[in-house]
Amino acid sequence: MRKVSTGFVYFFGALGGLLFGYDTGVISGAILFIQKQMHLGSWQQGWVVSAVLLGAILGAAIIGPSSDRYGRRKLLLLSAIIFFVGAIGSGLAPEFWTLIISRIILGMAVGAASALIPTYLAELSPADKRGTVSSLFQLMVMTGILLAYITNYAWAGVPTGWRWMLGFAAIPAALLFLGGLILPESPRFLVKTGHADQARAVLDTMNKHDTAAVDAELNQIQEQAQMKNGGWSELFGKMVRPSLIIGLGLAIFQQVMGCNTVLYYAPTIFTDVGFGVNAALLAHIGIGVFNVIVTAIAVAIMDKIDRKKMLNIGAVGMGISLFVMSIGMKFSGGSQAAAIISVIALTIYIAFFSATWGPVMWVMIGEVFPLNIRGLGNSFASVINWTANMVVSLTFPALLNFFGTGSLFIGYGVLCFASIWFVQKKVFETRNRSLEDIEATLRAKAGETASDLSTVK
């Protein structure tokens, strides 16, 4: 292994998350200017916004599973190249269809990053630091969204500013590629492909030269790596079923609790309170800063609090915040106090999401699947997450017109509380457990029900 620090590995390993956040967040400001210059109708605007989601589904489905065969690092480098091509193509797009194709290409990299990075970080980090290290991905996502808000504001007054907004992503994409050239391969993948000496060198660096810890972890990995690569039949088999239920359930609930719709609606709430357009954009940046701070706090405490407890606390906080926000919205038209209450409730909602369901979902789907199908399992969960994201995003305008803001967000709040039942019944704890211990428990419990496994600590 090249002599690099653990901090370098964790930073560049998670850097794809920044591109993930930037490319999904930047379009909220850029579309205002794209629509005017390209004279887009509402249908075309919808496709410009959602093309990344379509690409993300394809990227997670195609590129993610390949990491079980070709390695996490190589596919991360490929993702950086796709990010770069998509960013340049979007910034230079002369007309609608070129922009759509470029946005789909970008989305493929976003989907690949969502499937690859949680797995890569989980496999690199020691058990007692895995939650903190894996949640760096979500911190990078939130940092990318903040960077997108700042870029939108900075280029808002330039006639072709949207091209700079979209094209700017090529810079971190190039940095990700250069950093990826030095990153080590996952020690789990190295052992699985017969490179135990290289795996030991990686583990030695990541465990800060603790020989006893390296020997113990390497022995566990070698035992699990004897299993041949699994496929769809094993992913849907009885042994992996508890992990699959966790991955799919967390992926779906993270979206149907309204996280993206609340973020999309934030500027409208600010203008309802009386903010001007520029002030609303600045307030949006304020939310982005708040998001990053709260996520950083979550990273710091991730390995100190059980994952299930964090999910349940987050669900309660988000549900209550949505109920309060809904009530405030019903009266915001005639009451400035009610509108301000809505803004405060929205901010609290974002805080709970950023501290719990935002990072914990990505951490856990990187932990729960066995080594021989970890890339496939993580990829499948990511596909479901992006599909749920697209469904929620596409149905939100119609549901908003039908139910109104107040009633719709109450529905999302109810789903927050429904997630508590799912977490209690179907999710087993993973904090401070090695990946090999989690897999051994799955194999030992293969004859028992998923609910029995949920009691294992």
N, C-alpha and C positions, 0 to 999 in steps of 0.2 A: 504493500500500500504506500502511495505517496505520502510524504510527511506533511500532513495538514492538521489543523486544530479541529477539535470537535465543534467549536463554534462555527468555523467555516463550513463544515459538513452540514450542520443543522440549518444554517442560513441559506446556503445555495440549494440544499435539499428541499426547503420550503418555498423557495423563491417563485416557483410556478404558481403558488397561491396568489402572489401579488398580481400576476398577469391574469389569473382567473378573476380576481376582484375588479381589476381595472377594465378588462374587456367587457364584463357584464354591467359595470356601473357607468362607463363613459357615454354610452348611447343615450342615457336619459337627458343629457344636455345637448349632445351632438344632433339628435333627431330634429330638434327645433330648427336648426340651420339647414340640415339636409333636405328637409321637407320643402323649404322655401326655394332652395337652389335647383332641386330636381323636380319640383312641382308634383310631389307625391300625394296620392289620395290616401284615405285612411287605411285601406287594405294594404297598400304598399308600405306605409309607415309601420303597420303591424308586423309585416314580414321582415323589415329592416331590424326591428327590435328583437323579434323572436328567432331570427336565423341562427343566432349563436346558440340558442337552446336546442334547436334541431341538430346542429353540428355537435353539440356536447353529448347528445344521446348517441350519435354515431361514433364519436371519439372514444367514449367510455366503453361502448360495445365492441369496437374493433381493436383499439390499441391496448386497452387495459389488460385483456386476457393474454395478449402476446408477451407480457412481462414474465409470465410463468415459463415461457420457452426461451426468450432472448435476454432476460434480465431487466431489473428495474432501471438501472443507470442508462442503458442504451435507449430505452424507450423514452426516458426523460430528455435525453439529447434530441431525439426525434421530435418530441413535443415542442422544444425550444425552436427548432427549425420551422415547424408548422406555425407557431405563434408569430415568428418573424415574417413569414410569407403572408400570413393573413393580415397582419397589421399594415404592411406596406401596400398590399392590394386594396385594403379598405381606404387608406389615406389617399391613394391615387385613382380610385375608381371614377371613371368618366361618366358612367350612367348606372341605372338602377340594378340591372342584372349582374354586372361586375361586382357591385357592392354586396349584393346578396350572396354571391358565390364566395367572396372574400370573407364575409361574416360567418358563413358556414364553415369555412376552413379554420377560422379563428375558434369557432365553437368546438371543432374536433380537438384542438389543442387544450381547450378548457376542460372538456370531458375527460381527455386522457390524463390531465393533471389531477383531476378530482379522483380518478381511479388509482393512479400510480403513487402520488405523494404520501397519502396516509399510510399505505402499505410500506413504502420505502422508509419513512421515518420510524414507523413502529418496529421494523426489523433491524434498524440500526441502533436503537436506544436500549439501555438497560431497563429492566422491569420497573425499578423504582423511579425512573425518570420518563417512562414512555408516555404518560399522559401529558406532561409538560412539553416534551419534544414534539409529539404528534399534533398537539394543539397549536404549534407554531404555524401550521398550515392555515388555520382559520385566522390567526393574527395577521398573516400575510394577505389573506383575502380581504380583511377589513382595511388594511393599509392600502391595498390596491384600489378599493372603492373610494377611500378618502382622496387618494392621488387623482382619481378620475374626477371627483367633484372639484378639486382645486384646478385641474387642467381645464375643465369646462368653464369655470369662472374666468380663468386667465385669458382664454382665447375667445370669449363670448363676443367681444367687440371687433373681431377681425372678420372680414367678409368670407374668407376661406378657412376660418378657424376650425371648422369641424374636421377638416383634413388633418390638421395638426393634432387635434384631440385623438383621432383614431390612429394616426400614424405613430404617435409618441410611444405606443406599446412596443415598437420594434427595438427600442433601447434596452428595456429590461429583458426582452427576449434574447438579445445578443449577449447580455451579461449572464443569463441563465445558461446559455450554450457554453460560454467560456468557462464558467464555474463548473459546469457538468463534466468538462474534460478532465478535471482534477478530482471530482468526487469518487469515492470508492463504490464498488458494487455491494449490494446487500450481502452480509455474511451468510444468511439463510440460503440465498440463491447460489452462492459460491460453494457451499457444502453440498447442495443438491446436485451441482454439476461437477463434483469431484475435485474441487480446489480448496481443500481443507486448510492448507498452509496459508493461502491468501485470506481465507475467512478468519483464521487465528490472528493474522496481522491487523485486520480491520477491528476485530473484537478487542484486541489489545489497546488500540487507540481509543475506541469508544468507551472502554472501561477504565481508562487512565492507568494502564499497565498493572492492573490487579490480576496477577497470574491465577490465583485461586478462582476468582469470578470468571475469568476467561475459560479456564479448563472446564468448569461446571457447565457454563452456557454452551460451549462447543460440544460437550458430550450429549447434552440434551438435544441440540440441533441435529447431531449426527444420527441419533436414534429416530427422530421424526423424519429425517431426510431419506430414510430407506424406503419410504413409500413412494411409488412411482407417481408421475404427474396424473392428477385426476381430471375428470371432464364433467360434462353436464349431468351424467348419471350419478356421480358422487355428490355434486352440488345439491341435487334434489333428493339424495339418499337420506336414510333414517339418521345416520350419525351426524350429518351436517345440518339437519333440519333446525335444531335450536339456533344455530348461528345464522341460518338463512332467514328465519323469522325475525331475529333481532335486526339484521341488516336491512331487510325490506321494510319492517315496521318503523324503525327509526328514520329511514330515508323518506318514507311517505309522510309521517307525522311532522317532520321538520318543515315540510312545505305547506301542508294543509292547515297548519296553525297560523298561516297568514303572514309569515315573515317578509316575503318579498312584496306583497300587496301593501303592507303597512309602510315599507320604505318607499314604494312608488307613490303612495298617497301623501307622504310627508310634505312635499312642497305645496300641495293644495291646502293642507291644513294651515300652513304658515300664512298663505295668502288670505285664507278665510279670517284669520285673526286680525289682518290688517297690514301685513308685511307687503312691501312692494316686491317686484320681481327680483331685483338685485339683492334686496335684503333677504328674500326667501332663499336665493342661491347661497348667500353667506350663511344663513341659518342651516342650510343643508350641509355645508362644510362643517359647521359646529356639531351636527349630529355625527358626521364622519369621524371627527376627532374624538367625540365621546365614545363611539363604537370601538375605536382602536384602544382607548384607555381601559374600557371595561373588559375587552378581550384580553389585554395584557394582564389584567388582574386574574382573569380566569386561567391563563397559562401558568401563573405563579402558584395557584392553589389546586391545579388539576390533580396532582398526585397526593394531595392532603385530604381530599373529600371523596367519598365513594361516587362513582359515576352515576349510579341509580339515584342517589340522593340529589345530586346536582340536576338531573333531568326532572325529578319531581318538584324540586323547589322552583326551577325555571317554569314548569308548566303552570303551577299555581300563580306565580307572579305575572306571567304573560296573560293568563285567563282573566284575572282580576283587572289588569290594566286595560284589556280589550273591552271588558264590560263598562268600566268607567269612561273610556274613550267613546264608546258607542252612545252612552247617555249624554255626554258632553256634546257630541255631534248633533244629536236630536235638537238641542237647544242653542247651538252655536250661532244660528242665523240671527237670533234676536238678542243674544247675550254675549258680550265680550268675555265675561267671566267663564261662561261655559266653554267658549272656544279656547281660552287659556288652559282650562282643565284638560281639554282634549290634547293639547300640545304636551302638557306635563305627563299625561297618561301614555302618550305615544313614546315619549323619551324613556319612561320607566319600562315599557314593553321592550324597547330596543335593548335596554340594559340587561334585562333578564335573558333575552334571546342570545345576545352576544356573549354572556357569561356562562351559558349552559347549553342549550340545544345547538347553537351555532357550532362550537368546537367539539362538544362531546360526541355528537353523531359521527363526525369524521374520525375522531379518535377510535371509537368502538368498532366501526366497520373495518378499520385496519388491524384490529386485534382478534376478532372472534373466529375468523376462518382458518382452517388447517393449512399448513405450509404448502401442500401439494396442489391446492386449489385457491390459494390466497389471492392471487391476481385475478382469477376468474370470479371469485366471490365478491371481492371489492368492486370489480368492474360492474357486475350485475346489480349490486346495490346502488352504485353511482348512476347507472342507466335508469333505474327506478326513480331515484331522486330527481334527475333531470326531467324525466317524463312527468312526474308529479308537478315539478316547477312549471313546465310548459302548460299543463292542463289548468293549473291554478291561474297562471298569467293570462291565458286565453279566455277563461271563463269569467275572470274578475270584472271586466267592463259590463258584460251582460247581467251578471248577478248584481252589480252595483245599481244598474238601471232598474232592475226588477224589485230588489229588496230595499234599496236606499242604504246610505252609509251606516246609519245606526244599527239596523237589523243585521246587515251582512257581517259586521265585525263581532256581533254577539255570537253568530254561528261559528266563526273562527275561535272565539273564546270557549265555546262548548267543546270543540275538538281539542283544545289545550287540556281540559280536564279529562277527556276521554283517554288522552295519552298516558295519564297516570295509571289507569287500569292496565294498559299494555305494558308499561315499564315494570309494574309490580308482578304481573303474571308471567311475562315472557322473556324478560331481560335478566341475565345473570351477571354478577359483578366481575369486573376484570382488573380493577386497580391492584397494583403491587403483585400481580401474578405474571410469570413469564409466559411468552407465547406458547412455549412447549407444554407448560402446565395446563393452560387452557385447552390445548388440543388433547392432551392425555385425559383430561376430565371428560371431554366430549366422547372420546372412544370408550372410556370406562362406563359412561352413562348411556351408551347407544341403545341399551335394552330398556331404558326408562323414558319417561315422558319429558317433554320440554319444561313442564311446570316443575318437575322434580329438580331439573338442572338449575332452575331459577333460584333455588334456595342455597346453592353452593356459593360459599364466600371465598 
